[in-house]
Every structure is written in C-alpha cells, then in structure tokens.
Amino acid sequence: MKVLVLNTGSSTVKVSAIESEGERTLLDGQADWSRHPAQLVLRPAGAEPAVSTLETVGQGAAIEHILKQLHERGTDIEAVGHRIVHGGPVYTTSVRITPEVKTRLASMTDLAPLHMPINLEGIEAAQSAWPNVPHVAVFDTAFHATLSEAARTYPIPYAWTHDWQLRRYGFHGLSHAYCADRAVHLLVRGPAGLRLVICHLGNGCSMSAVRDGKCIDTSMGLTPLEGLMMGTRSGSVDPSLLLYVLRHKGLSVDDLDRVLNSESGLLGVSGVSGDMRQVQEAAHKGNARAALALDIYVHRLRKTIGAMAATLGGMDALVFTAGVGENSASIRESACQGLEYLGMELDRTANAHCRPDADVATSSSHCRILVLATHEELTIVRETLRVLRAGGG
C-alpha cells in the first residue's frame, strides 16, 4: 500500500509518500509559503529534487500541487495519514477520519489553538484531493496516553481536572514512539524491562520516560509549552511570575501568550536567535548572553534527565533525537556530564564523529547512549496501516 503522510503547519505542508512493503520512501518534500515566492520542493527517491513555485498559498493550494506532482510521477496514493497535534481526552489512539471525528476535533481546538485549526484545514484539503481513499488521524499525544493518573494530573482543584479536562497530555509522541521502537532493535533486546529516557531536542523540546515500551512520564503537559527550555518557548516557569507581569507590567493575556511561545527560550535569553547553531556560534565568539542561554538549556536538560531516571528507577539507555539531539555533539556531551552516577560513560570521540543511528557510550558503560534519527512519518504509516487492518480498510 502507498501511504501519503501529511504534516500541516501554519505556513508549511510536509509530505512523504511511503510504500508499506519495506517502508520505502518514494518521495518526500515540503511546501513552504513562509518565504516569497512560495515553493514546493519534492525529492523523489533516487532523483534530483523538483522545485515548483506556488501561485496560490495555503493548505489547499499546496496539497493540490502535491496531488498533481504525484499523478505526474505515477504514484497512486491508497491511504492518507495525518499528523494531528492534540487528541485531547477523547482520542488516545489513531482513528479513521469520519465526519464525527472531524466534529470532535473541531470541539477541541482550545487545547491547541495554534495547531488544531490548521490540522483540520489540512484534512479538508486532502479529502478533497483524495476523496476515495481512507484518511487516518494519528495523534501526537497518543503515545503518552499510558501516563498514570498520578503522572498526568495537576495538583489543582479536582473539578478543573474532571470537568475541564485540564491535565497533562504530552507531545512529540510520534517521535518518542519511533525512537522507543528503534532503540529496542539497536539494543537487540525486547521492550520488557527496558528503561529508556528519550530526549527530543529540536526547536521544540520534550523528554519521555519509557518502560516496557510504554510512556510513564513526559516533560510537556496540557500544551507544548511546559517542560524543557526550547528555541523560542520558555518551558516551565513559576506561575506566579506570569501573574506578576499580568498585574504589574501591563501585559495582556495575548501578550503573555506571544512572549512565552515566540519570544522566550534560546531567543529570549540570548537575544540572538532561537536556532541552536546560531546561539552556539555567538557564544563561541564571546557573547555572554548566548553562553548563558546554553548554560540554562543544558542545566534544565540534565535536571530533567535525572528526574526521568528517578521515575524509572534507573536507565538502560539515554536517547538523543531531532535536530539538536541528532546534530549537536557538544549539547550531548554537556548533557551527559555529571550523570556518571547513572552508569553512563560517554565516548567523546564516538560522540564527536557520530552519524545517526549510533551508540556513543563506551564499551564499559552500563547505560547506553543512543543518537537516533527520528522518523515520525514511519510511525504515521504504521499507525495508518494498523487502523485500516483492524477496521478491514
């Protein structure tokens, strides 16, 4: 079966066409209208990338262009898998998209107002382009549905939890799920008893504690703002700090939302960028604020690794993935410093020169250190096939 994977964003559509037999990528690429002129870049397997200019911007125009390009290449799509950011309390596993599912997703937009309307727009556009194939919603929150009640419940009035569904959901679940499965294969052992701490470090950052292949804790919460310091997101801060700036510094709720999500993190502290590479370059040139941003980033990263290890009762492997996790040897090395008490010994040479997928721990290390290239699109393909097989699709 040829499955099309769609990941819709506010100004992009990421796409992969994957053949289920052998999970072979036939084509991948991205439509991007954050720049001018808007472009669609498609990379067919074994061929040079094809670049097209988009005359009209938006999800619908991009998906129509992708459909045309696929037809020209003779790639007939038989199912579409959609990355959906938030499943809320309703969807704890992937589902085939029906009118009822779309209605329920629309009712949950308050849980992820920046993402859910865009995801729904992508579904509508894709169903118009491929009306005769099944469409499946695969949720970024689903991997974390195994959190215990104690792990997912905030210490707030219980009515807020029960009546308003204000609880911890977790995100980046597609990446965490893929890496949990990939680690099992690299370590050549079954998931039973395996204790993993997975660090997804990109522009957004999250961590999960995984035992027996199941997530038992994660750093993000009701929204993708909680937890680690990120590119432009603050991560966790004292709630009273937020009340203070609202009461005494003239900020509105919308101001606060914008600052915490788009003007904080590496960008906010360094004043340079939300891009780790640019912050590291500035710090190397002596920029004190950039150096401070890196110190905060690593401090919070190392602290959360320790917390996840405590939740698991130890670690068998620490996993780094996503843009920063896969490519920044210095961040990996700094994060591992002081964690020798967990049985972790980093091979600095292997770490400095590694290419994913790799084990960068010393041969004598009791805890392995894995650097994995994440493939969220494969999680979406696997989930799409599982749903269709279970439903006879």
VOLUMTI-706454 format. One record per residue (C-alpha): residue number from 1; x, y, z. Coordinates in nm, 3 decimals, m for minus. Layout:
<nuke num="NUM" px="X" py="Y" pz="Z"/>
...
END
This chain:
<nuke num="1" px="0.000" py="0.000" pz="0.000"/>
<nuke num="2" px="0.122" py="0.350" pz="m0.088"/>
<nuke num="3" px="0.055" py="0.581" pz="0.206"/>
<nuke num="4" px="0.079" py="0.958" pz="0.190"/>
<nuke num="5" px="0.186" py="1.123" pz="0.517"/>
<nuke num="6" px="0.079" py="1.484" pz="0.568"/>
<nuke num="7" px="0.209" py="1.714" pz="0.841"/>
<nuke num="8" px="0.037" py="2.050" pz="0.807"/>
<nuke num="9" px="0.169" py="2.368" pz="0.965"/>
<nuke num="10" px="0.074" py="2.734" pz="0.964"/>
<nuke num="11" px="0.292" py="2.806" pz="0.660"/>
<nuke num="12" px="0.413" py="2.463" pz="0.550"/>
<nuke num="13" px="0.293" py="2.120" pz="0.445"/>
<nuke num="14" px="0.545" py="1.839" pz="0.492"/>
<nuke num="15" px="0.474" py="1.533" pz="0.283"/>
<nuke num="16" px="0.608" py="1.179" pz="0.241"/>
<nuke num="17" px="0.484" py="0.905" pz="0.009"/>
<nuke num="18" px="0.584" py="0.569" pz="0.154"/>
<nuke num="19" px="0.533" py="0.217" pz="0.027"/>
<nuke num="20" px="0.436" py="m0.004" pz="0.318"/>
<nuke num="21" px="0.633" py="m0.301" pz="0.186"/>
<nuke num="22" px="0.978" py="m0.240" pz="0.333"/>
<nuke num="23" px="0.872" py="0.112" pz="0.441"/>
<nuke num="24" px="1.038" py="0.253" pz="0.131"/>
<nuke num="25" px="1.014" py="0.629" pz="0.084"/>
<nuke num="26" px="0.905" py="0.702" pz="m0.272"/>
<nuke num="27" px="0.907" py="1.078" pz="m0.235"/>
<nuke num="28" px="0.923" py="1.342" pz="0.034"/>
<nuke num="29" px="0.927" py="1.718" pz="0.047"/>
<nuke num="30" px="0.772" py="2.036" pz="0.173"/>
<nuke num="31" px="0.551" py="2.318" pz="0.055"/>
<nuke num="32" px="0.658" py="2.644" pz="0.217"/>
<nuke num="33" px="0.487" py="2.982" pz="0.186"/>
<nuke num="34" px="0.670" py="3.148" pz="0.476"/>
<nuke num="35" px="0.908" py="3.286" pz="0.212"/>
<nuke num="36" px="0.848" py="3.460" pz="m0.120"/>
<nuke num="37" px="0.795" py="3.318" pz="m0.370"/>
<nuke num="38" px="0.617" py="3.025" pz="m0.212"/>
<nuke num="39" px="0.775" py="2.696" pz="m0.313"/>
<nuke num="40" px="0.711" py="2.323" pz="m0.323"/>
<nuke num="41" px="1.023" py="2.109" pz="m0.307"/>
<nuke num="42" px="0.975" py="1.737" pz="m0.376"/>
<nuke num="43" px="1.256" py="1.482" pz="m0.353"/>
<nuke num="44" px="1.178" py="1.160" pz="m0.544"/>
<nuke num="45" px="1.383" py="0.860" pz="m0.434"/>
<nuke num="46" px="1.698" py="0.834" pz="m0.644"/>
<nuke num="47" px="1.635" py="1.155" pz="m0.836"/>
<nuke num="48" px="1.715" py="1.524" pz="m0.814"/>
<nuke num="49" px="1.475" py="1.745" pz="m0.614"/>
<nuke num="50" px="1.199" py="1.912" pz="m0.813"/>
<nuke num="51" px="1.123" py="2.275" pz="m0.720"/>
<nuke num="52" px="0.792" py="2.438" pz="m0.814"/>
<nuke num="53" px="0.658" py="2.785" pz="m0.746"/>
<nuke num="54" px="0.318" py="2.801" pz="m0.579"/>
<nuke num="55" px="0.095" py="3.063" pz="m0.741"/>
<nuke num="56" px="m0.152" py="3.048" pz="m0.452"/>
<nuke num="57" px="m0.058" py="2.993" pz="m0.088"/>
<nuke num="58" px="m0.238" py="2.786" pz="0.175"/>
<nuke num="59" px="m0.304" py="2.425" pz="0.264"/>
<nuke num="60" px="m0.547" py="2.361" pz="m0.020"/>
<nuke num="61" px="m0.325" py="2.503" pz="m0.294"/>
<nuke num="62" px="m0.020" py="2.318" pz="m0.165"/>
<nuke num="63" px="m0.199" py="1.984" pz="m0.143"/>
<nuke num="64" px="m0.349" py="2.027" pz="m0.492"/>
<nuke num="65" px="0.002" py="2.087" pz="m0.625"/>
<nuke num="66" px="0.132" py="1.780" pz="m0.442"/>
<nuke num="67" px="m0.152" py="1.574" pz="m0.594"/>
<nuke num="68" px="m0.059" py="1.692" pz="m0.943"/>
<nuke num="69" px="0.308" py="1.609" pz="m0.891"/>
<nuke num="70" px="0.226" py="1.261" pz="m0.761"/>
<nuke num="71" px="m0.001" py="1.191" pz="m1.060"/>
<nuke num="72" px="0.273" py="1.301" pz="m1.298"/>
<nuke num="73" px="0.507" py="1.050" pz="m1.135"/>
<nuke num="74" px="0.253" py="0.770" pz="m1.146"/>
<nuke num="75" px="0.232" py="0.746" pz="m0.767"/>
<nuke num="76" px="m0.125" py="0.641" pz="m0.683"/>
<nuke num="77" px="m0.199" py="0.703" pz="m0.317"/>
<nuke num="78" px="m0.409" py="0.439" pz="m0.142"/>
<nuke num="79" px="m0.434" py="0.594" pz="0.207"/>
<nuke num="80" px="m0.350" py="0.924" pz="0.377"/>
<nuke num="81" px="m0.213" py="0.952" pz="0.730"/>
<nuke num="82" px="m0.246" py="1.288" pz="0.904"/>
<nuke num="83" px="m0.036" py="1.412" pz="1.196"/>
<nuke num="84" px="m0.280" py="1.568" pz="1.443"/>
<nuke num="85" px="m0.122" py="1.758" pz="1.730"/>
<nuke num="86" px="m0.383" py="1.702" pz="2.003"/>
<nuke num="87" px="m0.620" py="1.414" pz="2.065"/>
<nuke num="88" px="m0.744" py="1.555" pz="2.394"/>
<nuke num="89" px="m0.915" py="1.316" pz="2.636"/>
<nuke num="90" px="m1.114" py="1.155" pz="2.353"/>
<nuke num="91" px="m0.853" py="1.009" pz="2.119"/>
<nuke num="92" px="m0.583" py="0.803" pz="2.284"/>
<nuke num="93" px="m0.511" py="0.602" pz="1.970"/>
<nuke num="94" px="m0.522" py="0.660" pz="1.594"/>
<nuke num="95" px="m0.862" py="0.660" pz="1.422"/>
<nuke num="96" px="m1.006" py="0.662" pz="1.072"/>
<nuke num="97" px="m1.134" py="1.010" pz="0.994"/>
<nuke num="98" px="m1.512" py="1.039" pz="0.968"/>
<nuke num="99" px="m1.743" py="1.342" pz="0.982"/>
<nuke num="100" px="m1.797" py="1.268" pz="1.354"/>
<nuke num="101" px="m1.421" py="1.261" pz="1.417"/>
<nuke num="102" px="m1.379" py="1.598" pz="1.244"/>
<nuke num="103" px="m1.657" py="1.747" pz="1.454"/>
<nuke num="104" px="m1.497" py="1.623" pz="1.775"/>
<nuke num="105" px="m1.156" py="1.751" pz="1.672"/>
<nuke num="106" px="m1.307" py="2.092" pz="1.600"/>
<nuke num="107" px="m1.451" py="2.097" pz="1.951"/>
<nuke num="108" px="m1.101" py="2.055" pz="2.098"/>
<nuke num="109" px="m0.932" py="2.349" pz="1.926"/>
<nuke num="110" px="m0.899" py="2.535" pz="2.258"/>
<nuke num="111" px="m0.645" py="2.273" pz="2.369"/>
<nuke num="112" px="m0.413" py="2.361" pz="2.080"/>
<nuke num="113" px="m0.543" py="2.679" pz="1.915"/>
<nuke num="114" px="m0.227" py="2.731" pz="1.707"/>
<nuke num="115" px="m0.234" py="2.380" pz="1.561"/>
<nuke num="116" px="m0.578" py="2.222" pz="1.552"/>
<nuke num="117" px="m0.749" py="2.460" pz="1.305"/>
<nuke num="118" px="m0.456" py="2.410" pz="1.067"/>
<nuke num="119" px="m0.472" py="2.032" pz="1.107"/>
<nuke num="120" px="m0.845" py="2.039" pz="1.027"/>
<nuke num="121" px="m0.785" py="2.260" pz="0.724"/>
<nuke num="122" px="m0.528" py="2.008" pz="0.603"/>
<nuke num="123" px="m0.776" py="1.722" pz="0.645"/>
<nuke num="124" px="m1.040" py="1.903" pz="0.440"/>
<nuke num="125" px="m0.794" py="1.984" pz="0.163"/>
<nuke num="126" px="m0.657" py="1.630" pz="0.150"/>
<nuke num="127" px="m1.002" py="1.471" pz="0.148"/>
<nuke num="128" px="m1.094" py="1.694" pz="m0.147"/>
<nuke num="129" px="m0.777" py="1.586" pz="m0.328"/>
<nuke num="130" px="m0.811" py="1.215" pz="m0.241"/>
<nuke num="131" px="m1.185" py="1.163" pz="m0.179"/>
<nuke num="132" px="m1.187" py="0.789" pz="m0.246"/>
<nuke num="133" px="m0.912" py="0.668" pz="m0.013"/>
<nuke num="134" px="m0.921" py="0.624" pz="0.366"/>
<nuke num="135" px="m0.782" py="0.904" pz="0.581"/>
<nuke num="136" px="m0.642" py="0.831" pz="0.929"/>
<nuke num="137" px="m0.571" py="1.071" pz="1.215"/>
<nuke num="138" px="m0.253" py="0.990" pz="1.408"/>
<nuke num="139" px="m0.216" py="1.188" pz="1.730"/>
<nuke num="140" px="0.098" py="1.341" pz="1.876"/>
<nuke num="141" px="m0.049" py="1.292" pz="2.223"/>
<nuke num="142" px="m0.139" py="0.923" pz="2.187"/>
<nuke num="143" px="0.196" py="0.775" pz="2.294"/>
<nuke num="144" px="0.156" py="0.950" pz="2.629"/>
<nuke num="145" px="m0.193" py="0.811" pz="2.694"/>
<nuke num="146" px="m0.031" py="0.544" pz="2.914"/>
<nuke num="147" px="0.060" py="0.800" pz="3.181"/>
<nuke num="148" px="m0.074" py="0.702" pz="3.520"/>
<nuke num="149" px="m0.336" py="0.918" pz="3.685"/>
<nuke num="150" px="m0.070" py="1.045" pz="3.924"/>
<nuke num="151" px="0.163" py="1.138" pz="3.638"/>
<nuke num="152" px="m0.100" py="1.315" pz="3.428"/>
<nuke num="153" px="m0.297" py="1.503" pz="3.698"/>
<nuke num="154" px="m0.205" py="1.857" pz="3.800"/>
<nuke num="155" px="m0.235" py="1.942" pz="4.173"/>
<nuke num="156" px="m0.522" py="2.185" pz="4.106"/>
<nuke num="157" px="m0.886" py="2.170" pz="4.218"/>
<nuke num="158" px="m1.007" py="1.829" pz="4.110"/>
<nuke num="159" px="m1.311" py="1.979" pz="3.935"/>
<nuke num="160" px="m1.073" py="2.151" pz="3.692"/>
<nuke num="161" px="m0.931" py="1.812" pz="3.602"/>
<nuke num="162" px="m1.261" py="1.628" pz="3.589"/>
<nuke num="163" px="m1.488" py="1.891" pz="3.437"/>
<nuke num="164" px="m1.250" py="2.086" pz="3.216"/>
<nuke num="165" px="m1.007" py="1.804" pz="3.128"/>
<nuke num="166" px="m0.709" py="2.017" pz="3.236"/>
<nuke num="167" px="m0.437" py="1.755" pz="3.263"/>
<nuke num="168" px="m0.101" py="1.663" pz="3.118"/>
<nuke num="169" px="m0.119" py="1.517" pz="2.766"/>
<nuke num="170" px="0.238" py="1.532" pz="2.636"/>
<nuke num="171" px="0.356" py="1.591" pz="2.278"/>
<nuke num="172" px="0.612" py="1.479" pz="2.018"/>
<nuke num="173" px="0.460" py="1.136" pz="2.074"/>
<nuke num="174" px="0.521" py="1.023" pz="1.716"/>
<nuke num="175" px="0.894" py="1.084" pz="1.759"/>
<nuke num="176" px="0.908" py="0.926" pz="2.105"/>
<nuke num="177" px="0.719" py="0.620" pz="1.981"/>
<nuke num="178" px="0.951" py="0.572" pz="1.684"/>
<nuke num="179" px="1.266" py="0.610" pz="1.898"/>
<nuke num="180" px="1.137" py="0.372" pz="2.165"/>
<nuke num="181" px="1.086" py="0.107" pz="1.897"/>
<nuke num="182" px="1.415" py="0.182" pz="1.721"/>
<nuke num="183" px="1.610" py="0.160" pz="2.048"/>
<nuke num="184" px="1.474" py="m0.189" pz="2.109"/>
<nuke num="185" px="1.614" py="m0.301" pz="1.775"/>
<nuke num="186" px="1.952" py="m0.136" pz="1.819"/>
<nuke num="187" px="1.997" py="m0.278" pz="2.168"/>
<nuke num="188" px="1.893" py="m0.623" pz="2.042"/>
<nuke num="189" px="1.654" py="m0.692" pz="2.324"/>
<nuke num="190" px="1.281" py="m0.693" pz="2.380"/>
<nuke num="191" px="1.098" py="m0.397" pz="2.532"/>
<nuke num="192" px="1.017" py="m0.591" pz="2.852"/>
<nuke num="193" px="1.206" py="m0.433" pz="3.141"/>
<nuke num="194" px="1.385" py="m0.183" pz="2.916"/>
<nuke num="195" px="1.413" py="0.164" pz="3.073"/>
<nuke num="196" px="1.463" py="0.450" pz="2.825"/>
<nuke num="197" px="1.490" py="0.825" pz="2.866"/>
<nuke num="198" px="1.424" py="0.985" pz="2.526"/>
<nuke num="199" px="1.528" py="1.345" pz="2.459"/>
<nuke num="200" px="1.356" py="1.500" pz="2.157"/>
<nuke num="201" px="1.558" py="1.818" pz="2.108"/>
<nuke num="202" px="1.458" py="2.037" pz="1.816"/>
<nuke num="203" px="1.304" py="2.383" pz="1.804"/>
<nuke num="204" px="1.054" py="2.225" pz="2.040"/>
<nuke num="205" px="1.200" py="2.004" pz="2.314"/>
<nuke num="206" px="1.047" py="1.725" pz="2.520"/>
<nuke num="207" px="1.153" py="1.422" pz="2.716"/>
<nuke num="208" px="0.986" py="1.093" pz="2.798"/>
<nuke num="209" px="1.046" py="0.809" pz="3.042"/>
<nuke num="210" px="0.964" py="0.476" pz="2.876"/>
<nuke num="211" px="0.942" py="0.137" pz="3.047"/>
<nuke num="212" px="0.834" py="m0.186" pz="2.874"/>
<nuke num="213" px="0.773" py="0.020" pz="2.559"/>
<nuke num="214" px="0.516" py="0.238" pz="2.738"/>
<nuke num="215" px="0.546" py="0.605" pz="2.833"/>
<nuke num="216" px="0.524" py="0.656" pz="3.208"/>
<nuke num="217" px="0.623" py="1.024" pz="3.223"/>
<nuke num="218" px="0.688" py="1.317" pz="2.990"/>
<nuke num="219" px="0.801" py="1.676" pz="3.023"/>
<nuke num="220" px="0.530" py="1.855" pz="2.822"/>
<nuke num="221" px="0.185" py="1.898" pz="2.968"/>
<nuke num="222" px="m0.155" py="2.039" pz="2.872"/>
<nuke num="223" px="0.023" py="2.226" pz="2.592"/>
<nuke num="224" px="0.367" py="2.206" pz="2.427"/>
<nuke num="225" px="0.487" py="2.496" pz="2.645"/>
<nuke num="226" px="0.563" py="2.304" pz="2.965"/>
<nuke num="227" px="0.897" py="2.144" pz="3.043"/>
<nuke num="228" px="1.238" py="2.200" pz="2.883"/>
<nuke num="229" px="1.378" py="2.528" pz="2.751"/>
<nuke num="230" px="1.322" py="2.543" pz="2.374"/>
<nuke num="231" px="1.410" py="2.754" pz="2.072"/>
<nuke num="232" px="1.152" py="3.027" pz="2.132"/>
<nuke num="233" px="0.939" py="2.870" pz="2.407"/>
<nuke num="234" px="1.017" py="2.926" pz="2.773"/>
<nuke num="235" px="0.940" py="2.582" pz="2.909"/>
<nuke num="236" px="0.829" py="2.567" pz="3.272"/>
<nuke num="237" px="0.830" py="2.887" pz="3.476"/>
<nuke num="238" px="0.682" py="2.984" pz="3.813"/>
<nuke num="239" px="0.309" py="3.051" pz="3.756"/>
<nuke num="240" px="0.331" py="3.347" pz="3.994"/>
<nuke num="241" px="0.584" py="3.508" pz="3.759"/>
<nuke num="242" px="0.310" py="3.511" pz="3.496"/>
<nuke num="243" px="0.057" py="3.659" pz="3.738"/>
<nuke num="244" px="0.310" py="3.924" pz="3.836"/>
<nuke num="245" px="0.370" py="4.052" pz="3.482"/>
<nuke num="246" px="m0.004" py="4.050" pz="3.412"/>
<nuke num="247" px="m0.080" py="4.253" pz="3.723"/>
<nuke num="248" px="0.215" py="4.490" pz="3.737"/>
<nuke num="249" px="0.379" py="4.520" pz="3.393"/>
<nuke num="250" px="0.083" py="4.594" pz="3.170"/>
<nuke num="251" px="0.094" py="4.276" pz="2.963"/>
<nuke num="252" px="m0.230" py="4.132" pz="2.827"/>
<nuke num="253" px="m0.305" py="3.760" pz="2.808"/>
<nuke num="254" px="m0.233" py="3.769" pz="2.435"/>
<nuke num="255" px="0.099" py="3.947" pz="2.501"/>
<nuke num="256" px="0.194" py="3.680" pz="2.750"/>
<nuke num="257" px="0.099" py="3.400" pz="2.510"/>
<nuke num="258" px="0.313" py="3.553" pz="2.236"/>
<nuke num="259" px="0.614" py="3.612" pz="2.461"/>
<nuke num="260" px="0.615" py="3.266" pz="2.619"/>
<nuke num="261" px="0.574" py="3.084" pz="2.286"/>
<nuke num="262" px="0.762" py="3.302" pz="2.039"/>
<nuke num="263" px="0.999" py="3.535" pz="2.224"/>
<nuke num="264" px="1.145" py="3.323" pz="2.505"/>
<nuke num="265" px="1.376" py="3.020" pz="2.524"/>
<nuke num="266" px="1.711" py="3.045" pz="2.346"/>
<nuke num="267" px="1.594" py="3.353" pz="2.156"/>
<nuke num="268" px="1.468" py="3.536" pz="2.462"/>
<nuke num="269" px="1.777" py="3.482" pz="2.675"/>
<nuke num="270" px="2.045" py="3.515" pz="2.405"/>
<nuke num="271" px="1.885" py="3.793" pz="2.204"/>
<nuke num="272" px="2.049" py="3.625" pz="1.904"/>
<nuke num="273" px="1.825" py="3.351" pz="1.768"/>
<nuke num="274" px="1.608" py="3.054" pz="1.852"/>
<nuke num="275" px="1.837" py="2.841" pz="1.635"/>
<nuke num="276" px="2.083" py="2.642" pz="1.847"/>
<nuke num="277" px="2.357" py="2.667" pz="1.583"/>
<nuke num="278" px="2.348" py="3.047" pz="1.579"/>
<nuke num="279" px="2.341" py="3.068" pz="1.958"/>
<nuke num="280" px="2.641" py="2.834" pz="1.984"/>
<nuke num="281" px="2.830" py="3.038" pz="1.726"/>
<nuke num="282" px="2.759" py="3.360" pz="1.916"/>
<nuke num="283" px="2.867" py="3.203" pz="2.245"/>
<nuke num="284" px="3.190" py="3.082" pz="2.082"/>
<nuke num="285" px="3.259" py="3.443" pz="1.978"/>
<nuke num="286" px="3.221" py="3.561" pz="2.337"/>
<nuke num="287" px="2.857" py="3.665" pz="2.356"/>
<nuke num="288" px="2.780" py="3.633" pz="2.728"/>
<nuke num="289" px="2.402" py="3.615" pz="2.688"/>
<nuke num="290" px="2.433" py="3.340" pz="2.430"/>
<nuke num="291" px="2.662" py="3.147" pz="2.667"/>
<nuke num="292" px="2.407" py="3.193" pz="2.946"/>
<nuke num="293" px="2.130" py="3.063" pz="2.721"/>
<nuke num="294" px="2.331" py="2.747" pz="2.654"/>
<nuke num="295" px="2.403" py="2.701" pz="3.024"/>
<nuke num="296" px="2.033" py="2.729" pz="3.111"/>
<nuke num="297" px="1.941" py="2.490" pz="2.830"/>
<nuke num="298" px="2.187" py="2.224" pz="2.945"/>
<nuke num="299" px="2.107" py="2.273" pz="3.315"/>
<nuke num="300" px="1.738" py="2.209" pz="3.257"/>
<nuke num="301" px="1.810" py="1.922" pz="3.021"/>
<nuke num="302" px="2.039" py="1.744" pz="3.268"/>
<nuke num="303" px="1.799" py="1.807" pz="3.558"/>
<nuke num="304" px="1.507" py="1.656" pz="3.367"/>
<nuke num="305" px="1.711" py="1.351" pz="3.261"/>
<nuke num="306" px="1.777" py="1.288" pz="3.631"/>
<nuke num="307" px="1.408" py="1.326" pz="3.715"/>
<nuke num="308" px="1.306" py="1.081" pz="3.443"/>
<nuke num="309" px="1.569" py="0.833" pz="3.558"/>
<nuke num="310" px="1.432" py="0.858" pz="3.913"/>
<nuke num="311" px="1.081" py="0.788" pz="3.783"/>
<nuke num="312" px="1.210" py="0.479" pz="3.603"/>
<nuke num="313" px="1.429" py="0.361" pz="3.890"/>
<nuke num="314" px="1.737" py="0.380" pz="3.668"/>
<nuke num="315" px="1.819" py="0.386" pz="3.298"/>
<nuke num="316" px="1.927" py="0.130" pz="3.043"/>
<nuke num="317" px="1.967" py="0.383" pz="2.763"/>
<nuke num="318" px="1.958" py="0.758" pz="2.708"/>
<nuke num="319" px="1.835" py="0.857" pz="2.361"/>
<nuke num="320" px="1.900" py="1.184" pz="2.177"/>
<nuke num="321" px="1.695" py="1.269" pz="1.868"/>
<nuke num="322" px="1.558" py="1.554" pz="1.649"/>
<nuke num="323" px="1.758" py="1.843" pz="1.505"/>
<nuke num="324" px="1.968" py="1.938" pz="1.808"/>
<nuke num="325" px="1.977" py="1.590" pz="1.957"/>
<nuke num="326" px="2.099" py="1.433" pz="1.634"/>
<nuke num="327" px="2.346" py="1.701" pz="1.528"/>
<nuke num="328" px="2.494" py="1.878" pz="1.831"/>
<nuke num="329" px="2.775" py="1.672" pz="1.981"/>
<nuke num="330" px="2.853" py="1.949" pz="2.231"/>
<nuke num="331" px="2.497" py="1.957" pz="2.371"/>
<nuke num="332" px="2.500" py="1.577" pz="2.408"/>
<nuke num="333" px="2.836" py="1.588" pz="2.585"/>
<nuke num="334" px="2.731" py="1.869" pz="2.819"/>
<nuke num="335" px="2.404" py="1.692" pz="2.900"/>
<nuke num="336" px="2.588" py="1.374" pz="2.999"/>
<nuke num="337" px="2.838" py="1.547" pz="3.228"/>
<nuke num="338" px="2.770" py="1.459" pz="3.590"/>
<nuke num="339" px="2.544" py="1.165" pz="3.505"/>
<nuke num="340" px="2.811" py="0.902" pz="3.569"/>
<nuke num="341" px="2.620" py="0.801" pz="3.882"/>
<nuke num="342" px="2.359" py="0.657" pz="3.646"/>
<nuke num="343" px="2.619" py="0.421" pz="3.499"/>
<nuke num="344" px="2.669" py="0.642" pz="3.194"/>
<nuke num="345" px="3.006" py="0.684" pz="3.023"/>
<nuke num="346" px="3.019" py="0.889" pz="2.704"/>
<nuke num="347" px="3.276" py="0.802" pz="2.439"/>
<nuke num="348" px="3.376" py="1.156" pz="2.342"/>
<nuke num="349" px="3.541" py="1.054" pz="2.017"/>
<nuke num="350" px="3.244" py="0.847" pz="1.905"/>
<nuke num="351" px="3.010" py="1.128" pz="2.008"/>
<nuke num="352" px="3.206" py="1.392" pz="1.819"/>
<nuke num="353" px="3.205" py="1.197" pz="1.493"/>
<nuke num="354" px="2.881" py="1.000" pz="1.509"/>
<nuke num="355" px="2.610" py="0.985" pz="1.245"/>
<nuke num="356" px="2.267" py="0.854" pz="1.347"/>
<nuke num="357" px="2.187" py="0.581" pz="1.426"/>
<nuke num="358" px="2.475" py="0.526" pz="1.667"/>
<nuke num="359" px="2.569" py="0.421" pz="2.021"/>
<nuke num="360" px="2.814" py="0.677" pz="2.162"/>
<nuke num="361" px="2.869" py="0.519" pz="2.503"/>
<nuke num="362" px="3.195" py="0.350" pz="2.593"/>
<nuke num="363" px="3.207" py="m0.028" pz="2.576"/>
<nuke num="364" px="3.215" py="m0.041" pz="2.958"/>
<nuke num="365" px="2.919" py="0.192" pz="3.009"/>
<nuke num="366" px="2.628" py="0.025" pz="3.189"/>
<nuke num="367" px="2.386" py="0.277" pz="3.037"/>
<nuke num="368" px="2.392" py="0.304" pz="2.659"/>
<nuke num="369" px="2.377" py="0.646" pz="2.490"/>
<nuke num="370" px="2.198" py="0.637" pz="2.155"/>
<nuke num="371" px="2.178" py="0.904" pz="1.886"/>
<nuke num="372" px="1.878" py="0.826" pz="1.665"/>
<nuke num="373" px="1.741" py="0.992" pz="1.354"/>
<nuke num="374" px="1.372" py="1.029" pz="1.424"/>
<nuke num="375" px="1.122" py="0.927" pz="1.157"/>
<nuke num="376" px="0.779" py="1.042" pz="1.267"/>
<nuke num="377" px="0.646" py="0.965" pz="0.920"/>
<nuke num="378" px="0.711" py="0.594" pz="0.973"/>
<nuke num="379" px="0.509" py="0.600" pz="1.295"/>
<nuke num="380" px="0.224" py="0.758" pz="1.098"/>
<nuke num="381" px="0.247" py="0.494" pz="0.824"/>
<nuke num="382" px="0.249" py="0.209" pz="1.078"/>
<nuke num="383" px="m0.047" py="0.354" pz="1.264"/>
<nuke num="384" px="m0.241" py="0.414" pz="0.942"/>
<nuke num="385" px="m0.194" py="0.051" pz="0.837"/>
<nuke num="386" px="m0.283" py="m0.076" pz="1.184"/>
<nuke num="387" px="m0.611" py="0.119" pz="1.186"/>
<nuke num="388" px="m0.707" py="0.006" pz="0.836"/>
<nuke num="389" px="m0.627" py="m0.359" pz="0.907"/>
<nuke num="390" px="m0.821" py="m0.350" pz="1.232"/>
<nuke num="391" px="m1.120" py="m0.197" pz="1.056"/>
<nuke num="392" px="m1.095" py="m0.404" pz="0.741"/>
<nuke num="393" px="m0.994" py="m0.099" pz="0.538"/>
END
